Amino acid sequence: MWPDTRLLDLFGIEVPIVQAPMAAATGVEMAVAVAKAGGLGSLPCAMLAADKIRSGVTEIRSHTDRPINLNFFCHVAPDSDVARERAWLKCLAPYYAELGAAPPALPLNAGLVPFGEDTCSLVEELRPEVTSFHFGLPALDLLQRVKAAGCRVLSSATSVREARWLYENGADVVIAQGAEAGGHRGMFIETDVDTQIGTFALVPQIVDAVPVPVIAAGGIADARGVAAAFALGAAGVQIGTAYLRAPEAHISELHRAALKKPEPATVITNVLTGRPARAILNRFIKEQGPIASEAPAFPLATQDSLPLRTKAEAKGSADFSSFWSGEARALGRDMNAEDLTRAIAEESLARLRSLTQVSGKR
């Protein structure tokens, strides 16, 4: 019934909807709910220790035998630059004084470790149907091991150049991440966020550039976006922000409330983590960014903003919060993730049928 079934056939799923693996915001419950509805549920693993990933997959498997996706980061681990870190903390000193927060000790601790030998061995052990990566792909020898474990491989591209690189280096599917998408840009070749284009300009260009299925991501939250993505040649969609209003999402009540308001706008900023990401505009982003060349490299800057966020949120303020959100948050609905997946799929099929009928009458 879908106009392109390549994604369904490749993953063994029923509806061409991939739940975006939003680190710290989603987990086992979300992955299970989306999988039960026939989509591809995703477990974000970049911030999880090996035992948490293992227990998470075990729990998912206890609820469903449908395909799942494990997601990892492939960022380059930052070099220590204490002088830069000290200078940034000096810029933030007034905020620490205002909130009575203690700044982190130097050198900053990166915390997030990119995909490597240990995580590769874990993937070989757990053998998920799909493994996805953000910020490129792992080293070739690791990628070959992931594929030998039977995993289909996805990664995000923010440009045609990145899409071609992903295909040439082993990706089975390319996620076309438009500028509208919430959270971190998947950029790994591109460096200038000002040059990034929107989803519905990016998708057809990537479709024309690579022979593998393309997933559209960014600004898609309902049947209209899904139908548009298929019309432009995508084989499926990845949905993120729309799932954050589901009860399965692990976000604060402040974040939930912000997602339901049309203002303030979202903006791409690096001051929260050190890497460009789309978030709801707040005081900190406005005063220090949106893009600040002085911010420590990803993910070091997270350690600077975290104490401020914790103190402010305890007082009911989102002035320093990393409220990730795409540009289509106003299209979100208060539904559980399983029902939302089914609703979007059913409404999308109805819209696609309607468009086909209209086209056939001309």
Long-range contacts (C-beta under 8 A, 24 or more apart in sequence): 1-349, 2-230, 2-349, 2-352, 3-230, 3-352, 4-213, 4-230, 4-233, 4-234, 4-235, 4-236, 5-235, 6-213, 6-235, 7-173, 7-213, 7-215, 7-235, 7-236, 10-152, 10-172, 10-173, 10-213, 11-40, 11-67, 11-129, 11-130, 11-152, 12-66, 12-67, 12-129, 13-38, 13-39, 13-40, 13-66, 13-67, 14-38, 14-39, 15-39, 15-341, 15-342, 15-345, 16-235, 16-236, 16-237, 17-226, 17-236, 17-237, 17-238, 17-239, 17-341, 17-344, 17-345, 18-42, 18-69, 18-154, 18-175, 18-215, 18-236, 18-237, 18-238, 18-239, 19-69, 19-238, 19-239, 19-240, 19-243, 19-337, 19-341, 20-183, 20-217, 20-238, 20-239, 20-240, 20-243, 21-45, 21-69, 21-71, 21-132, 22-182, 22-183, 22-240, 22-243, 22-244, 22-324, 23-47, 23-71, 24-250, 25-244, 25-249, 25-250, 25-251, 25-324, 26-243, 26-248, 26-249, 26-250, 27-56, 27-248, 27-250, 28-56, 28-59, 28-60, 29-248, 29-337, 30-243, 30-246, 30-248, 30-249, 30-337, 31-60, 31-68, 31-69, 32-59, 32-60, 32-63, 32-64, 33-246, 33-248, 33-336, 33-337, 33-338, 33-341, 34-243, 34-337, 34-338, 34-341, 35-60, 35-64, 35-66, 35-67, 35-68, 36-63, 36-64, 36-66, 36-338, 37-337, 37-338, 37-339, 37-341, 37-342, 37-345, 38-66, 38-341, 38-342, 38-345, 39-341, 39-345, 40-67, 40-68, 40-69, 40-130, 41-66, 41-68, 41-69, 42-68, 42-69, 42-70, 42-71, 42-132, 43-68, 43-69, 43-70, 43-71, 44-71, 45-70, 45-71, 45-72, 45-119, 46-71, 46-72, 46-73, 46-112, 46-134, 47-111, 47-112, 50-118, 50-119, 50-122, 53-122, 53-126, 54-122, 54-125, 54-126, 57-126, 57-128, 67-128, 67-129, 67-130, 68-128, 68-129, 68-130, 69-128, 69-129, 69-130, 69-131, 69-132, 69-154, 70-123, 70-126, 70-128, 70-130, 70-131, 70-132, 71-131, 71-132, 71-133, 71-134, 72-114, 72-115, 72-119, 72-131, 72-132, 72-133, 72-134, 72-138, 73-112, 73-114, 73-115, 73-133, 73-134, 73-135, 74-114, 74-115, 74-133, 74-134, 74-135, 74-136, 74-137, 74-138, 74-155, 74-188, 75-112, 75-114, 75-134, 75-135, 75-275, 75-298, 75-299, 76-114, 77-110, 77-113, 77-114, 78-110, 78-274, 78-296, 78-297, 78-298, 78-299, 78-300, 79-297, 80-107, 81-296, 81-297, 82-106, 82-107, 84-294, 84-296, 85-296, 85-300, 85-304, 87-294, 88-294, 88-295, 88-296, 88-301, 88-304, 89-304, 91-288, 91-294, 92-288, 92-304, 92-308, 95-284, 95-308, 95-320, 96-307, 96-308, 99-308, 99-311, 99-312, 100-311, 101-307, 101-308, 101-310, 101-311, 102-307, 103-304, 103-307, 104-303, 104-304, 104-306, 104-307, 108-296, 108-300, 108-303, 108-304, 109-300, 109-303, 110-299, 110-300, 111-299, 111-302, 111-303, 112-299, 114-138, 115-142, 116-142, 117-142, 120-145, 120-146, 123-149, 123-151, 124-148, 124-149, 127-151, 130-154, 132-175, 134-184, 134-186, 135-184, 135-186, 135-187, 135-188, 136-165, 136-166, 136-188, 136-189, 137-166, 137-169, 137-170, 137-171, 140-169, 140-170, 143-169, 143-170, 144-170, 154-215, 155-186, 156-186, 156-217, 157-186, 157-206, 158-185, 158-186, 158-187, 158-190, 158-196, 158-202, 159-187, 159-189, 159-190, 159-195, 159-196, 159-197, 159-202, 160-202, 160-205, 160-206, 160-209, 161-189, 161-190, 162-186, 162-187, 162-188, 162-189, 162-190, 163-206, 163-209, 163-210, 163-214, 164-209, 164-210, 165-189, 166-210, 167-210, 167-211, 167-212, 171-212, 172-212, 172-213, 173-212, 173-213, 173-214, 173-215, 173-235, 174-206, 174-210, 174-212, 174-213, 174-214, 174-215, 175-214, 175-215, 175-217, 175-238, 176-202, 176-203, 176-206, 176-207, 176-214, 176-215, 176-216, 176-217, 176-218, 176-234, 177-202, 177-217, 177-218, 178-202, 178-203, 178-216, 178-217, 178-218, 178-219, 179-218, 179-268, 179-278, 180-218, 180-219, 180-278, 180-326, 180-327, 180-328, 181-217, 181-218, 181-219, 181-240, 181-278, 181-326, 182-240, 182-241, 182-266, 182-277, 182-278, 182-279, 182-324, 182-325, 182-326, 182-327, 182-329, 183-240, 183-277, 183-278, 183-279, 183-324, 183-326, 184-273, 184-275, 184-276, 184-277, 185-268, 185-275, 185-276, 185-277, 185-278, 187-276, 193-268, 193-276, 193-291, 199-229, 200-228, 200-229, 200-232, 203-229, 203-232, 203-233, 203-234, 204-232, 204-233, 207-232, 207-233, 207-234, 208-233, 218-326, 218-327, 219-326, 219-327, 219-328, 220-328, 221-326, 221-328, 221-329, 221-331, 221-332, 221-344, 222-331, 222-344, 222-347, 223-344, 223-347, 223-348, 223-350, 223-351, 224-351, 225-328, 225-331, 226-344, 226-348, 226-351, 227-348, 227-351, 227-352, 227-355, 230-352, 231-355, 239-344, 240-326, 241-324, 241-325, 241-326, 241-328, 241-329, 241-332, 242-328, 242-331, 242-332, 242-333, 242-340, 242-344, 243-337, 243-340, 244-324, 244-325, 244-332, 245-332, 245-333, 245-334, 245-335, 246-335, 246-336, 246-337, 246-340, 247-336, 248-336, 248-337, 249-337, 252-313, 252-321, 254-313, 254-316, 254-318, 254-321, 254-323, 255-318, 255-321, 255-323, 258-318, 258-323, 258-325, 259-323, 259-325, 259-329, 259-332, 260-332, 262-330, 266-325, 266-326, 266-327, 266-329, 270-295, 270-298, 270-301, 271-295, 271-301, 271-305, 272-301, 272-302, 272-305, 272-322, 273-298, 273-299, 273-301, 273-302, 273-305, 273-322, 274-298, 274-299, 274-300, 274-301, 274-302, 275-299, 277-322, 277-324, 278-324, 278-325, 278-326, 278-327, 279-322, 279-323, 279-324, 279-325, 280-318, 280-321, 280-323, 280-325, 282-318, 282-319, 282-320, 282-321, 282-323, 283-319, 283-320, 284-308, 284-319, 284-320
